[in-house]
Amino acid sequence: MSPAPLERSQIDGFLVSSAQRHNTRTARRQAVALTIPAGIVLIWATATTLTGSWPVVADGLTAAITMVAGSLVAGSTPQGGGAVAFPVLTKGLDVSVADARTFSLCIQAVGMGSATLTMVALRRRIEWRALTRVIPASMVGFATGLTLEALSPLSDAWVKVGFTGLVAFMAMGMVVGRRLPVRESYISAGLGPIPLVAIGYIGGVAAALVGSGTDVVLYLGMVVAAGLSPRIGVATSVAAMAALSTVGLLTLGLVGGSLFDTSTPSSVGTMWLAAVPVVAIGAPVGAWIAHRIAESTLICIIAAMAAVEAISTFVLVEQLRTNSLLLIAAAVAAMAIIIVGPSASRSARRRLRCRSAGLDRALTRGELTLHGLTS
């Protein structure tokens, strides 16, 4: 005997009840998410009061203002807060490259860590399986980068130009990724263990030099090469950089003692103490913004940042205009990003899509069209 059909009122009642349960769960998650930055700020305020460090906070006000924009960038884009802090500190405030790198890592540990915990509380999708390979490799790369820096340190001009190239590469990657098809499948279906380990290692080396890199390289690999959704790519790259930045804080900030140096307004400890509450709140707000704004708007913001970074580097880094070798290297890198980047990304995307379709050879464009694999 078949069950009696449900009446319209019963169906409506089930739908309303389901919506109410969903809204209740969402509100509960949002409440938990709000406690994360609030808790960090409370701990910071308590520690600052007990140690009488409010004058130090006042000395670091410039860094705190800088990180208003930096924290929003850290939570909403594949670039950490160092994307704003590093150029402002090194080119605008004459802070040494090493101190700017250390500050970027230490502040990202708080800001991107807060954003990651907030995304977890809100159940934003993060590719945890990719992170299990990327994070350990990035830590090895970070140690390698610090060793190379100690053995053969680069001049500040080379590091600044390299950072500009990293930002430009990120912008180009987002533009290219926007024009390629997107899929929602797991990253492991596109990138295997070896590419993920390589991504983590290269990003770790870059982070040891300029305070950022793992997030950028991972995003490019996942979104541009493998075709993962940009929103998932941002969330995963933020989580990866939060983990590596925490290692940077422990290694360079605490063990190195720079977090305890509050002797001047430009000391790492002074800037870090002043900026902690800003990034603890700003990065989760950035993550919230990224989840709601159009992807095209996000790309425009990244492109504008890259343009400002490139112009300011050329104007403010005097060695770029006087050192012909440095200028040639920067020009070659720019041409490689502009010319090679898009074609290489499309080629990588096609290879991965052929592999996922079970094809064992490269296909002609006509065959790709036949299989529905063209971009």
N, C-alpha and C positions, 0 to 999 in steps of 0.2 A: 504494500500500500504506500503510495507516494505521499510525502508530507504536504500539508496544505500550503499554498502559496502565501508569501508574506504580503501584508497589506502595505499601502503606500506610507501610512503613518509609522509603521514599524521600521521600514527602511530608512525613513527620515530620522527616526529616533536613533538607529544604529549609527548613521552618519554623524549626527550631532554629538553622540557620545564619543565616537572615535576622534573627532576634531577636538573635543574638550580634553581628552587624554593626551593628545599630541601637544596641545597648547600648554598643558600643565607640565609635561616633561620638558618642553622647550624653555619655559619660564624657570624651571628648576636648574637646568643647565646654565642658563644665563646668570642666575644668582650665584652659582658656584664659580663661574668664570669671573665675575666681578670681584670675588674675594681674593683672587690671585694677585692682581696689581695692588689692591687695597692692602693686602697683607704685607707685600714688599715695602710699600710706602710707610706703613706703620712701624715695621722693624727698623727702617732707615731713620725715621723721625725719633724713635726711642733711642737708638744708638747714638745719633748725633747729639741729642740732648744730654745723655748720660756722660758723653765724652767732652762736652762743651765745644763742639766743632762747628757751631753756627757761623762764626767768623770765617772759617774755611769755606763753607758753603757760599757765603757772600763773595769771597774772592774768586770762586769758580763760576760766577754768574754767566760769563760769556760762553763758557762751554755748555752750560745748561740751556741757554737760548739756542745755541747751535744745534743741540740735540732734539729740539722740538721738531725740526724738519727731519733730522736724522732718524729719530725713532719712528716716525710715520713711514719713512722709506723702508726701514728695517722690517716692519710688520706687513707692508703691503706689496713689496717687490722682491725679486730674487737677489737684491743687493742688501747688505747689512747696513747698520747705521754708520759704519766706517765710510760708506760711499759719500756721505756728507761731511763727517768729522775729519777724515784724513785730508782731503784737499783744503778745507777751511783752516785746519790747524797748521798744515805745512806751508801753504802758500799765502794764507792771510795773516796768521798770527806768529809765524816764524818758530813754531814748535818743531823740534827735531823729528826726523822721519821715524826713528826708533820709538820715541815717546808717543807719537801719533798712532803708530801701529799698535803699541801696547794699550793705549787708551781705547782704541777702536775695538780690540778684542775684549777688554774688560767690560766696556759698556754694552757690547753685544751680548755678553753672557747674561746680563740682567734683562735687557730689552727683548732680545730674541728668545731668551728662555721664558720670559713672561708671556710672550706671544705664543710660544709653542704650548705651554701649559693651558693657555686660554683656548687654543684651537682644539686641544685634546678634550677639554671640558665641554666644548660645544660640538664635539664629535665631527670636526672637519676631517676630511679624508687626507691621510698622510701615508705615503708608501713606506711602511716600516721595513718591509723585506729588503728594499733597496738600501735603507739606512744601515742595516746590519752589516753591509759590505762597505759602504762609503765611509762611515764614521771611523772605524778602525784604520782604514787606509789613509784617511786624512790626518789622523794623529801621527802616523809614521811619516807622512809627507811633511807635517809641521816640524817634527824633530829634524828631518833632513834639511829643511829650509833654515832652521836656526843654526844648524851645524855649518851649512854653506856660508851663511852670513858671518859667522864667527871666523871662518877660515879665510874668506875672501869677500869682505863687505863691498857692496855696490855704493857708488856715490849717490847722494840724495837726488840729484837730477835724474839719474837713470831710474830710480825707484818711482819718482813722481810721474815720469813719462810712462813707465810700465803700468802704473795704476790707471792713468788715463786710457791706455789701450784696453785694460780690463773692462772699464766702464763702457767704452765704445763697442767692444765685442759683445757686451751684454745687450746694449741697445740694438745692435744689428741682429742678434739672435732673436730678440723678441719680435722685431719687425718681420723677419723671415718666418718665424714660427707662426705668426698670425696668418700668413698666407698659405700655410700647409694644412692638410686635413688633420683633424684631431680624433683621437680615440680614447675611450675610458677604461681600457683594459689595464691589467697590472703591468708595472714597468718590467718585471722579469720576463714578460713575453716579448719584449723588444730588446732590452739590454741585458746581457748575461753577466756572470760574476766578474769576468776579467775586465770588461769595459767599466763596470761600476767601481772596481778597485782602482783602475787607472784614473778615473774621474776624481775619486777621493784623494789619491796621492798627489795629483797635480794641483788640486785645489788647496791641499794642506801646505804645499810648498809656497804657493802664492800668498796664503794667509800669514805665513811666517814672515813674509817680507813687507806686505802692505796692510795686513789686518783683515783681508777679505779675499775670497777666492773659491772656497768650497761651494758656497751657495750659488755663485755665478756658473761655475763649470757644471755642477749637477743639474741646474735648471736647463742649461743649453743641451746637455746630453738627454735629459728626459723629455723635454718639450720639443726642441728643434730636431733632434736626431730620431727619437723614438716616437714622437707624436702624442705624448701624454697631455691631458688637459692642462692648460696653463695655471688654472686655479690650484690643481693638485700639485703642480710643479712648484708653485710659490710656497705652499704650505710645507712641502717636503724639504725644499732648500732652506727655509727658515729653521726648521728643526735640525738639519745637519749643521748649519753654521752656529746654532745655539750650543750644540754639543762641543764643537771645536773651540768656540770662544770661551767656554767654561774651562777647557784645558789651558787656553791662553791666559786666562785670569789666574789660575792656580800656578802656572809656570812662570809667567813674566810679572804678574801683579803681586802675588803673595810671596812666592819663593824668591823672586828677584827683588822684592821689597819696594817696588815703585808705587804701590798703593798706599804705602805709609809715608811717602814723601809729599808733604803739604807745605813745603818751604816757600813756594812762589805760586802765583795764580796760574802759571802754565805747567805746574807739576802734575804728573799723572794722578796722584792721589787727590789733589785739590779739584781737578776737573771731574774726576770720577765721582767723588762724593757729592758734588753739586748736581751732577746729571742723573744720578740714580733714580730719583722719583719721576723725572721727566720721561725717561725711557721705559720705566716700569709701567707707566700709563700709556705713553704714546705708541709703543709697539703693538699692544693689543688693539688699540684704536685703529692703527694702520691695517691690521689683519681684518678687522671688521669692515673697514672701508674697501679693502681689496675684494671682499666677498660680495660687495654690492655694486661697485661701480663697473661700468662697461670696460671690457678688455681693451678696446681702442683708446679709451681715456688713459688707462694705465700705461699703454705703450707710448702715448704722446708725452706723458710725464717723464718716462725713462729716456726718451729721445731728447727732450729738452735738457735734462740733467747731463746727458752725454755731450751735448753741444756746449753747454756752459763750462763743463770740465775741460773739453778740448781747447776752447778759446782762452780760458784762464791759464791753462798750462803754457800755451804759446806766449801769452803776454807776461806772465809772472815768473816763469822759469827762464832766467837769463841765459843759462848754459845751452838751452835749446836753440837759441839764436846765434850763439857764438861758437858752439861745438858742432862742426859739420858732420862728424860721425854720428852724434846723437840725433841730429836733424834727419840725416839719411835713414837711420834705423827707424825713427818715428814715422817717416813717410812710407817706408816699405811696409811697416806693420799696418798702417792705415789702408794702404792699397790691398794688402792681403785680406784684411777684414771685409773691405767693400766688394772685392772681386771674387775671392775664393770662398768666403763664408756662405753666401746663398747657394752656390752650385754644390758645394760639399754637403750642405745640409740636405738638399733635395736628393742627392745621390745616396746618402746614408739612410734617409727615410725610405727610399725605394728598396734598398737592399733588405732592410728590416721587414718591410711589408712582404717582400718576396719570400723571406724565410718563414714568416708567420703563415703564409699561404702554402707552405710545403714545397716551394720551388727550389731546385738545386742549381740553377744557373741564372745568369743575368739575362733578362729578356729585352727584346727590341721595344721601341716606344709603341709600335702597333700591338705587340703582344701584351704589353702592360695595360694598354687601353682595353684590350679584349678581356683581360682578367680583372679589370676595375682597379688597377693598382697605381694609376698615374696620379700625380699631385697637381 
